[in-house]
Each structure stands twice: as C-alpha cells, then as structure tokens.
Amino acid sequence: MPASALAECLVGPAERREQAVRAARDGFARLPIEIVDLNAEIAIEAARLRSRHRSLRLPGALVIAASMVAEADQLVTTDGGWPTQHKLRVAVEIVTI
C-alpha cells in the first residue's frame, strides 16, 4: 500500500481525533501489508498505467504501481472499477473483495 493510500484511509479518523488515527494505524499494523514510500519509480509506473487506462484515477494507479514495484504477489482492493489484471498487463494478481 503506498503511503498516499494510507493518507486517504486516515482522513476519516483524522476528522475525529488523534486517538482515532492511532487506532487506525494500529489496525493497519496488524494487517499483512507493507506501507511503501512514494518514489520516482512508482510515480513513473503510475503515469504509464494512467496513460494506457484513462479511466484509472491517479490514487488507484499509485496503488497498483506500488504493488508492481514492490513485486507483490497479490493486491486486494474494494474498487471494482479498476481494469482487470489481464487488461492492465501486470504480474500482480488483483483481487477485488
């Protein structure tokens, strides 16, 4: 998960209070995910994805690019609007729940 997606996930808790942010961060720490810092390689890959798939918004492209750069085996999402793994032509398995 790129740090940008973590930021998006923490907006709701941040609107409440700092304790909610800590609770959300503790919850993320228990999940089998890695928070990936954004870097030029991820930005370039996200741009490539966006150029080929105009319906894919930048936040989603960053998530997919981060998983590719980190060589993740699987990417789990709740966003059913993303193009399929086959259409994206990526090695990471995209699982929509």
The 8 nearest C-alpha neighbors of each residue, nearest first, counted from 0:
[[1, 34, 35, 62, 33, 4, 2, 65],
 [2, 0, 35, 3, 4, 34, 62, 65],
 [1, 3, 5, 4, 36, 35, 34, 6],
 [4, 2, 6, 1, 5, 7, 58, 37],
 [5, 3, 7, 6, 2, 1, 8, 0],
 [6, 4, 2, 8, 7, 3, 9, 1],
 [5, 7, 3, 9, 4, 8, 2, 10],
 [8, 6, 4, 5, 9, 10, 3, 11],
 [9, 7, 5, 6, 10, 4, 11, 12],
 [8, 10, 6, 12, 7, 11, 13, 5],
 [11, 9, 13, 7, 12, 8, 14, 6],
 [12, 10, 14, 13, 9, 15, 8, 7],
 [11, 13, 19, 20, 15, 9, 14, 10],
 [14, 12, 10, 15, 11, 16, 20, 9],
 [15, 13, 11, 12, 16, 10, 17, 9],
 [16, 14, 12, 13, 19, 11, 17, 20],
 [15, 17, 18, 19, 13, 14, 12, 20],
 [16, 18, 20, 19, 13, 21, 15, 12],
 [17, 19, 21, 20, 16, 22, 12, 15],
 [20, 18, 12, 22, 17, 21, 16, 23],
 [19, 21, 12, 17, 23, 18, 22, 13],
 [22, 20, 24, 18, 19, 23, 25, 17],
 [23, 21, 19, 25, 20, 24, 18, 26],
 [22, 24, 26, 20, 25, 21, 19, 27],
 [23, 25, 27, 21, 26, 22, 20, 28],
 [26, 24, 28, 22, 23, 27, 21, 29],
 [27, 25, 23, 24, 28, 29, 22, 30],
 [26, 28, 24, 30, 29, 25, 23, 32],
 [27, 29, 25, 26, 30, 24, 31, 32],
 [30, 28, 27, 26, 31, 25, 32, 24],
 [31, 29, 27, 32, 28, 26, 33, 25],
 [30, 32, 29, 33, 28, 27, 34, 0],
 [33, 31, 30, 34, 0, 27, 28, 29],
 [32, 34, 0, 35, 31, 1, 30, 28],
 [35, 33, 0, 1, 2, 32, 36, 5],
 [34, 36, 1, 2, 0, 33, 37, 65],
 [37, 35, 2, 1, 38, 34, 3, 65],
 [38, 36, 41, 1, 35, 2, 39, 42],
 [37, 39, 41, 40, 42, 36, 43, 35],
 [38, 40, 42, 41, 43, 37, 44, 45],
 [41, 39, 43, 42, 38, 44, 68, 37],
 [40, 42, 44, 64, 43, 38, 39, 65],
 [43, 41, 39, 45, 40, 44, 46, 38],
 [44, 42, 46, 40, 45, 41, 39, 47],
 [43, 45, 47, 41, 46, 64, 42, 40],
 [46, 44, 60, 42, 48, 64, 61, 47],
 [45, 47, 49, 43, 44, 48, 50, 42],
 [48, 46, 44, 50, 45, 49, 43, 51],
 [47, 49, 45, 51, 46, 50, 52, 60],
 [50, 48, 52, 46, 51, 47, 53, 55],
 [49, 51, 47, 48, 52, 46, 53, 45],
 [50, 52, 48, 49, 53, 47, 87, 46],
 [53, 51, 49, 54, 55, 50, 48, 82],
 [52, 54, 55, 49, 50, 51, 56, 48],
 [53, 55, 52, 56, 49, 81, 82, 80],
 [56, 54, 53, 52, 49, 81, 60, 59],
 [55, 57, 59, 58, 54, 60, 49, 53],
 [56, 58, 60, 59, 61, 55, 49, 45],
 [59, 57, 61, 60, 56, 62, 4, 3],
 [60, 58, 62, 61, 57, 56, 63, 55],
 [59, 61, 45, 57, 63, 62, 58, 64],
 [60, 62, 64, 58, 45, 59, 63, 65],
 [63, 61, 59, 65, 60, 64, 1, 0],
 [62, 64, 60, 66, 65, 61, 59, 67],
 [65, 63, 67, 61, 45, 66, 41, 44],
 [66, 64, 68, 62, 67, 63, 41, 1],
 [65, 67, 69, 71, 63, 64, 68, 70],
 [68, 66, 70, 64, 65, 69, 71, 63],
 [67, 69, 65, 70, 66, 64, 41, 40],
 [68, 70, 66, 67, 71, 65, 35, 64],
 [71, 69, 67, 68, 66, 72, 91, 65],
 [72, 70, 66, 69, 73, 91, 67, 74],
 [73, 71, 91, 92, 70, 74, 90, 66],
 [74, 72, 92, 91, 71, 93, 75, 94],
 [73, 75, 93, 92, 94, 76, 91, 66],
 [76, 74, 94, 95, 93, 73, 96, 77],
 [77, 75, 95, 78, 96, 94, 74, 93],
 [76, 78, 96, 95, 79, 75, 94, 80],
 [79, 77, 80, 76, 81, 95, 96, 59],
 [78, 80, 81, 77, 95, 76, 96, 82],
 [81, 79, 78, 82, 55, 54, 77, 83],
 [80, 82, 79, 78, 55, 83, 59, 54],
 [83, 81, 86, 87, 80, 84, 55, 52],
 [84, 82, 86, 85, 87, 81, 93, 88],
 [83, 85, 87, 86, 89, 93, 88, 92],
 [86, 84, 88, 83, 87, 89, 82, 90],
 [85, 87, 83, 88, 84, 82, 89, 52],
 [88, 86, 84, 85, 89, 83, 82, 48],
 [87, 89, 85, 86, 84, 90, 83, 91],
 [90, 88, 87, 91, 84, 85, 67, 92],
 [89, 91, 92, 88, 67, 84, 72, 70],
 [90, 92, 72, 73, 89, 71, 93, 67],
 [91, 93, 73, 74, 72, 84, 94, 90],
 [94, 92, 74, 84, 73, 75, 91, 95],
 [95, 93, 75, 74, 76, 92, 96, 73],
 [96, 94, 76, 77, 75, 79, 93, 78],
 [95, 77, 76, 94, 75, 78, 79, 93]]
